[in-house]
């Protein structure tokens, strides 16, 4: 499947004397596939080691030898020179060798030039917990997420719609109603499936019939996540807490106040301080997304957060649908199910993150001014832009009105099933155009 990440790999390749590349990302997002394809397309000699099934790299770099001797042993094992410009070394599941990760510093500092890509499902966790010296500023770190809606359009042969979506996103002119209806149907299908490549491939293989797809695939992915939680934790209590947090996210998002709270996780084990490490584990493994609360929406947003207050989302709407046991029919129903709004929010959160946008939301509590909450606030260069998310076509939002009155943003974004438009200083963005939202300031044509 075509992935945007391929272009990131090409950019890395085309930088002279590039640093080793570390690719992070949750299990089953397609890391191995896209790196394999990139290597085959761009190098004559591919040296690939999967450290789960092959411990030779681990053994070599655990030896008490100089870096040069370790490289010599590796070259002897591979039968070629590693510094050949037509050769690339791809180490999968690299988190199993802390010593090799540490050695990446010496690969970069060597007088020889090496092409090295490392990946791992729990690489983010391993990097945060390294006991050896991490090669700071000697490597490049990238994260691969599940496929976004634009990639879904590529995969399903609907790429012809992308240019027109981007055109209308910029112009704010409504798209043809017949095309609008088709695109809403497509984005609802994507929301049900999520962006895991195996799920999307199964959908394609079954002639794009939602009734025929294997619903065991997302369940299996979740079970693999739970296995990872169990295997890669030194503290057995942390495993229980990690699983408890992950399981509870669909419930917490359904609350009127979506701020993640710990007091209902377990009446005997709900101290917030005991859950700091488990939440860090889930974030580092890219299984969840944290959306931080803003005290005031001022640039830079990162400096104005409430550190103890946040919302948590899953990394994929398909997994949210599976974990919450939400039937697909609900997404296509015209009835007013409140949980559709939760799923739409999670969808927007994941699309924003895939576009490199940090997640923040604005919340105000107070007896004098009343409570108000805006789903997201994004930083577009020097402008904090409020983003309201609705699953249906509704336009009323007391919280957004309060935010706009108090902070007077240059404009606001409302994501919903409504067509493109710009009225009352609110930019209407259909659900299928969220992939167009980025961190670049735009000139509003309204």
C-alpha positions as CSV (number, residue, x, y, z in Angstrom):
1,X,0.0,0.0,0.0
2,X,1.1,3.5,-0.7
3,X,2.2,5.3,2.4
4,X,3.3,8.9,3.0
5,X,6.1,7.7,5.2
6,X,7.9,6.4,2.0
7,X,8.6,10.1,1.2
8,X,10.1,10.6,4.7
9,X,12.4,7.7,4.0
10,X,13.5,9.2,0.7
11,X,14.2,12.5,2.3
12,X,16.4,10.7,4.8
13,X,18.2,8.8,2.0
14,X,18.9,12.0,0.1
15,X,20.7,13.8,3.0
16,X,24.4,13.4,2.7
17,X,26.1,11.7,5.6
18,X,22.7,10.9,7.1
19,X,22.4,9.7,10.7
20,X,21.0,6.3,11.5
21,X,17.2,6.3,11.4
22,X,15.0,5.0,14.2
23,X,11.4,4.3,13.2
24,X,8.9,4.0,16.1
25,X,5.3,3.0,15.9
26,X,2.7,0.6,17.4
27,X,2.5,-3.0,16.3
28,X,0.7,-3.6,13.0
29,X,0.9,-0.1,11.6
30,X,3.1,-1.2,8.7
31,X,6.7,-0.3,9.7
32,X,8.3,-3.5,8.3
33,X,6.4,-3.4,5.1
34,X,7.2,0.1,4.1
35,X,10.8,-0.1,5.2
36,X,11.2,-3.3,3.2
37,X,9.7,-1.8,0.1
38,X,11.9,1.3,0.5
39,X,15.1,-0.8,0.8
40,X,14.2,-3.0,-2.2
41,X,13.5,0.1,-4.3
42,X,16.6,2.0,-3.4
43,X,19.5,-0.4,-2.6
44,X,21.1,-3.4,-4.3
45,X,22.2,-5.1,-1.0
46,X,19.7,-5.4,1.8
47,X,20.9,-6.8,5.1
48,X,17.9,-7.4,7.3
49,X,17.8,-8.8,10.8
50,X,14.7,-9.4,12.9
51,X,16.0,-9.5,16.5
52,X,13.0,-11.5,17.7
53,X,14.0,-14.5,15.4
54,X,17.7,-13.8,15.0
55,X,19.9,-13.0,18.0
56,X,23.2,-12.8,16.1
57,X,23.3,-9.0,16.2
58,X,22.5,-9.1,19.9
59,X,25.3,-11.5,20.6
60,X,27.9,-9.5,18.5
61,X,27.1,-6.2,20.2
62,X,27.0,-7.7,23.7
63,X,30.6,-8.8,23.4
64,X,33.3,-6.9,25.2
65,X,35.1,-5.7,22.0
66,X,35.8,-2.4,20.4
67,X,33.3,-1.0,18.0
68,X,35.6,-1.6,15.0
69,X,35.9,-5.3,15.9
70,X,32.1,-5.6,16.3
71,X,31.6,-4.1,12.8
72,X,34.2,-6.5,11.4
73,X,32.3,-9.4,12.9
74,X,29.0,-8.1,11.5
75,X,30.5,-7.7,8.0
76,X,31.9,-11.2,8.2
77,X,28.5,-12.5,9.2
78,X,26.8,-10.6,6.3
79,X,29.5,-11.3,3.7
80,X,29.9,-7.7,2.6
81,X,31.1,-4.3,3.6
82,X,28.5,-2.2,5.5
83,X,29.8,1.1,4.2
84,X,29.0,0.2,0.6
85,X,26.7,3.1,-0.6
86,X,24.5,0.4,-2.3
87,X,24.1,-1.5,1.0
88,X,21.5,-0.8,3.7
89,X,21.3,-2.5,7.1
90,X,17.7,-2.9,8.4
91,X,17.4,-4.0,12.0
92,X,13.8,-4.9,12.9
93,X,12.6,-5.1,16.6
94,X,15.8,-3.4,17.5
95,X,14.6,-2.7,21.1
96,X,15.8,-6.1,21.9
97,X,19.5,-4.9,21.7
98,X,20.2,-1.9,23.8
99,X,23.9,-2.3,23.0
100,X,23.2,-2.0,19.2
101,X,21.1,1.2,19.8
102,X,24.0,2.6,21.9
103,X,26.4,1.7,19.0
104,X,24.5,3.9,16.6
105,X,26.5,6.8,17.9
106,X,29.7,5.2,16.7
107,X,28.2,4.3,13.3
108,X,27.4,8.0,12.8
109,X,30.8,9.3,14.1
110,X,32.8,6.8,12.1
111,X,34.8,8.0,9.1
112,X,32.9,5.5,7.1
113,X,29.3,6.2,5.9
114,X,26.6,3.7,6.8
115,X,22.9,3.3,5.7
116,X,21.1,2.1,8.8
117,X,17.4,1.9,9.6
118,X,16.1,0.5,12.8
119,X,12.5,-0.2,13.8
120,X,10.5,-1.7,16.6
121,X,7.0,-1.9,17.9
122,X,8.1,-1.0,21.4
123,X,11.1,1.1,20.4
124,X,9.7,4.2,22.0
125,X,9.4,2.3,25.3
126,X,12.9,1.0,25.1
127,X,14.4,4.4,24.3
128,X,12.8,5.9,27.4
129,X,14.1,3.1,29.6
130,X,17.6,2.7,28.2
131,X,20.2,2.0,30.9
132,X,23.0,2.5,28.4
133,X,23.9,5.8,26.9
134,X,21.4,6.9,24.3
135,X,23.0,8.4,21.1
136,X,21.6,11.9,21.6
137,X,21.8,14.0,18.4
138,X,23.4,11.0,16.6
139,X,20.2,9.5,15.3
140,X,17.0,10.6,13.6
141,X,13.7,9.5,15.2
142,X,10.5,9.1,13.2
143,X,7.1,7.7,14.1
144,X,4.8,5.8,11.8
145,X,1.1,5.9,12.6
146,X,-1.9,3.9,11.2
147,X,-3.0,5.0,7.7
148,X,-4.9,8.3,7.5
149,X,-8.0,8.9,5.4
150,X,-6.0,10.2,2.4
151,X,-4.0,6.9,2.4
152,X,-7.3,5.0,2.6
153,X,-8.4,6.8,-0.5
154,X,-5.2,5.8,-2.3
155,X,-5.6,2.1,-1.1
156,X,-9.2,1.9,-2.3
157,X,-8.7,3.5,-5.7
158,X,-10.4,6.7,-4.7
159,X,-7.3,9.0,-5.0
160,X,-9.2,11.0,-7.7
161,X,-11.0,12.8,-4.9
162,X,-8.0,14.1,-3.1
163,X,-7.2,17.0,-5.3
164,X,-10.7,18.3,-5.3
165,X,-10.9,17.9,-1.5
166,X,-7.8,20.0,-1.0
167,X,-9.0,22.6,-3.5
168,X,-12.3,23.1,-1.7
169,X,-10.5,23.1,1.7
170,X,-8.5,26.1,0.6
171,X,-11.3,27.9,-1.3
172,X,-14.1,27.1,1.3
173,X,-16.5,26.7,-1.7
174,X,-19.0,23.9,-1.2
175,X,-18.2,20.7,-3.2
176,X,-20.8,19.1,-5.5
177,X,-23.5,17.6,-3.2
178,X,-23.4,14.2,-5.0
179,X,-19.6,14.0,-4.4
180,X,-20.1,15.2,-0.9
181,X,-22.4,12.3,-0.2
182,X,-20.0,9.8,-1.7
183,X,-17.1,11.2,0.4
184,X,-19.1,11.1,3.6
185,X,-19.9,7.4,3.0
186,X,-16.2,6.8,2.4
187,X,-15.0,8.5,5.6
188,X,-17.6,6.7,7.6
189,X,-16.2,3.4,6.3
190,X,-12.7,4.5,7.2
191,X,-13.8,5.5,10.7
192,X,-15.3,2.0,11.2
193,X,-12.2,0.3,9.8
194,X,-9.5,2.5,11.2
195,X,-6.0,2.8,9.5
196,X,-4.4,-0.6,10.3
197,X,-3.1,-1.9,7.0
198,X,-4.3,-5.5,7.7
199,X,-7.8,-4.4,8.3
200,X,-7.9,-2.2,5.2
201,X,-6.4,-5.0,3.1
202,X,-9.1,-7.4,4.4
203,X,-11.7,-4.8,3.4
204,X,-10.3,-4.5,-0.1
205,X,-10.0,-8.3,-0.4
206,X,-13.7,-8.6,0.5
207,X,-14.8,-6.2,-2.3
208,X,-15.2,-3.4,0.2
209,X,-18.2,-4.9,1.9
210,X,-18.2,-4.0,5.6
211,X,-20.5,-7.0,6.3
212,X,-17.8,-9.4,5.1
213,X,-14.7,-8.2,6.8
214,X,-13.1,-10.1,9.6
215,X,-13.8,-8.4,12.8
216,X,-11.3,-10.7,14.6
217,X,-8.4,-8.7,13.0
218,X,-8.7,-5.6,15.3
219,X,-9.4,-7.9,18.2
220,X,-6.2,-9.8,17.5
221,X,-4.2,-6.6,17.2
222,X,-5.5,-5.5,20.6
223,X,-4.6,-8.9,22.1
224,X,-1.1,-8.5,20.7
225,X,-0.9,-5.1,22.4
226,X,-1.9,-6.8,25.7
227,X,0.8,-9.4,25.2
228,X,3.3,-6.6,24.7
229,X,2.1,-5.0,27.9
230,X,2.7,-8.2,29.8
231,X,6.1,-9.1,28.2
232,X,7.8,-5.7,28.3
233,X,7.2,-4.6,31.8
234,X,9.5,-5.2,34.8
235,X,6.8,-4.3,37.3
236,X,3.9,-6.8,37.1
237,X,1.6,-4.1,38.7
238,X,2.4,-1.8,35.8
239,X,1.0,-4.4,33.3
240,X,-2.3,-4.5,35.2
241,X,-2.5,-0.7,35.3
242,X,-1.5,-0.3,31.6
243,X,-4.2,-2.7,30.5
244,X,-6.7,-1.1,32.9
245,X,-6.0,2.4,31.4
246,X,-6.2,1.1,27.8
247,X,-9.5,-0.7,28.5
248,X,-11.0,2.3,30.2
249,X,-10.4,4.9,27.5
250,X,-13.6,4.2,25.6
251,X,-15.5,4.6,28.8
252,X,-13.7,7.8,29.9
253,X,-14.3,9.4,26.5
254,X,-18.1,8.8,26.9
255,X,-18.3,11.0,30.0
256,X,-19.5,14.6,29.8
257,X,-16.2,15.7,31.3
258,X,-13.7,13.7,29.2
259,X,-10.7,14.5,31.4
260,X,-9.1,11.3,32.3
261,X,-9.6,10.4,35.9
262,X,-8.2,7.6,38.0
263,X,-10.7,7.3,40.9
264,X,-12.9,4.9,39.0
265,X,-10.3,2.6,37.6
266,X,-10.1,0.5,40.7
267,X,-11.3,1.5,44.2
268,X,-8.3,-0.2,45.8
269,X,-5.7,0.9,43.3
270,X,-6.4,4.4,42.0
271,X,-3.6,6.6,43.2
272,X,-2.6,8.9,40.3
273,X,1.1,8.7,41.0
274,X,1.0,4.9,40.4
275,X,-0.4,5.5,36.9
276,X,2.2,8.0,35.7
277,X,4.6,5.2,34.5
278,X,1.8,3.1,32.8
279,X,0.6,6.2,30.9
280,X,4.1,7.0,29.8
281,X,4.4,3.4,28.6
282,X,1.2,3.6,26.5
283,X,2.3,7.0,25.0
284,X,5.8,5.8,24.2
285,X,4.5,2.7,22.5
286,X,2.2,5.0,20.4
287,X,-0.9,3.1,21.5
288,X,-2.6,6.1,22.9
289,X,-2.7,9.9,22.2
290,X,-2.6,12.5,24.9
291,X,-4.5,15.7,24.5
292,X,-3.4,18.3,27.1
293,X,-5.6,20.9,28.7
294,X,-4.8,24.6,28.0
295,X,-5.1,27.1,30.8
296,X,-5.1,29.9,28.2
297,X,-4.8,29.5,24.4
298,X,-1.7,31.5,23.9
299,X,1.3,30.8,21.6
300,X,3.3,28.7,22.2
301,X,0.5,26.4,23.3
302,X,2.9,24.0,24.9
303,X,3.9,26.5,27.6
304,X,0.3,27.0,28.7
305,X,-0.9,23.5,29.6
306,X,-2.3,22.2,32.9
307,X,0.1,19.4,33.5
308,X,-2.3,17.3,35.6
309,X,-5.2,17.5,33.2
310,X,-5.6,15.7,29.9
311,X,-7.8,13.5,27.7
312,X,-6.6,10.2,26.3
313,X,-7.6,8.8,22.9
314,X,-6.7,5.5,21.2
315,X,-4.3,5.6,18.2
316,X,-7.0,4.2,15.8
317,X,-10.7,4.5,15.4
318,X,-11.1,0.9,14.2
319,X,-9.6,-0.3,17.5
320,X,-11.9,2.1,19.4
321,X,-14.9,0.7,17.5
322,X,-13.7,-2.9,18.4
323,X,-12.8,-2.2,22.0
324,X,-16.1,-0.3,22.7
325,X,-18.1,-2.9,20.7
326,X,-19.7,-0.2,18.7
327,X,-21.7,-1.6,15.7
328,X,-20.9,-0.2,12.3
329,X,-24.6,0.4,11.7
330,X,-24.5,3.1,14.4
331,X,-22.0,5.2,12.3
332,X,-24.3,5.1,9.3
333,X,-27.5,5.7,11.3
334,X,-29.3,9.0,11.2
335,X,-30.3,8.5,14.9
336,X,-28.7,10.7,17.5
337,X,-26.3,8.4,19.3
338,X,-24.0,10.5,21.5
339,X,-21.1,8.0,21.2
340,X,-20.8,8.9,17.5
341,X,-19.4,12.2,18.7
342,X,-16.8,10.4,20.8
343,X,-15.6,8.4,17.8
344,X,-15.5,11.5,15.6
345,X,-13.3,13.2,18.2
346,X,-11.0,10.3,18.3
347,X,-10.8,10.3,14.5
348,X,-9.9,14.0,14.4
349,X,-7.3,13.5,17.1
350,X,-5.6,10.7,15.2
351,X,-5.7,12.6,11.9
352,X,-4.2,15.8,13.5
353,X,-1.3,13.8,15.1
354,X,-0.6,12.1,11.7
355,X,-0.2,15.6,10.3
356,X,2.3,16.5,13.0
357,X,0.0,18.6,15.1
358,X,0.3,18.4,18.9
359,X,-3.0,17.9,20.7
360,X,-4.5,20.4,23.1
361,X,-8.0,21.4,24.2
362,X,-9.4,24.3,26.1
363,X,-11.5,23.8,29.2
364,X,-12.8,26.3,31.7
365,X,-14.5,25.5,35.0
366,X,-16.1,28.2,37.2
367,X,-19.2,29.2,38.9
368,X,-19.1,32.8,37.7
369,X,-18.5,32.3,34.0
370,X,-19.8,28.8,33.6
371,X,-18.2,25.7,32.2
372,X,-17.0,25.5,28.7
373,X,-14.8,23.2,26.6
374,X,-13.5,23.3,23.0
375,X,-12.5,19.9,21.6
376,X,-9.1,21.0,20.1
377,X,-6.9,24.1,19.8
378,X,-4.2,23.8,17.2
379,X,-1.2,26.0,16.6
380,X,-1.1,27.4,13.1
381,X,2.2,29.3,13.3
382,X,1.3,32.4,15.4
383,X,-2.4,31.7,15.6
384,X,-4.2,29.4,18.1
385,X,-7.2,28.0,16.2
386,X,-10.1,26.4,18.0
387,X,-11.5,23.2,16.5
388,X,-15.0,22.0,17.3
389,X,-15.9,18.4,16.3
390,X,-19.5,17.2,15.6
391,X,-20.4,13.9,13.9
392,X,-23.7,15.3,12.5
393,X,-24.4,18.6,10.8
394,X,-25.2,20.6,13.9
395,X,-23.9,24.2,14.2
396,X,-24.8,25.2,17.7
397,X,-22.0,25.3,20.2
398,X,-22.1,27.4,23.4
399,X,-18.5,26.5,24.3
400,X,-17.1,27.7,21.0
401,X,-19.1,30.9,21.2
402,X,-17.7,31.5,24.7
403,X,-14.1,30.8,23.4
404,X,-14.5,33.1,20.4
405,X,-16.0,35.9,22.6
406,X,-13.2,35.7,25.1
407,X,-10.2,35.1,22.9
408,X,-11.2,36.4,19.5
409,X,-9.3,34.0,17.3
410,X,-8.7,34.9,13.7
411,X,-11.2,32.2,12.7
412,X,-12.5,28.9,14.0
413,X,-12.9,25.4,12.5
414,X,-16.0,23.3,12.8
415,X,-15.6,19.6,11.6
416,X,-18.9,17.9,10.8
417,X,-20.9,16.3,8.0
418,X,-21.6,19.8,6.6
419,X,-20.2,20.8,3.3
420,X,-17.3,23.2,2.9
421,X,-18.1,26.8,3.8
422,X,-17.0,29.9,5.7
423,X,-19.7,31.8,7.7
424,X,-19.6,33.9,10.8
425,X,-15.8,33.5,10.9
426,X,-16.2,29.7,11.1
427,X,-14.5,27.5,8.6
428,X,-16.6,24.4,7.9
429,X,-14.5,21.3,7.3
430,X,-16.3,18.1,6.3
431,X,-15.1,14.9,8.2
432,X,-13.4,13.7,5.0
433,X,-11.2,16.8,4.8
434,X,-9.6,16.6,8.2
435,X,-6.3,15.3,6.6
436,X,-6.0,18.8,5.1
437,X,-5.7,20.6,8.4
438,X,-2.1,21.3,9.3
439,X,0.0,23.7,11.3
440,X,0.5,26.2,8.5
441,X,-1.4,29.5,8.7
442,X,-3.8,29.9,5.8
443,X,-5.4,32.9,4.1
444,X,-9.1,32.6,4.6
445,X,-11.3,33.2,1.6
446,X,-14.7,33.9,3.0
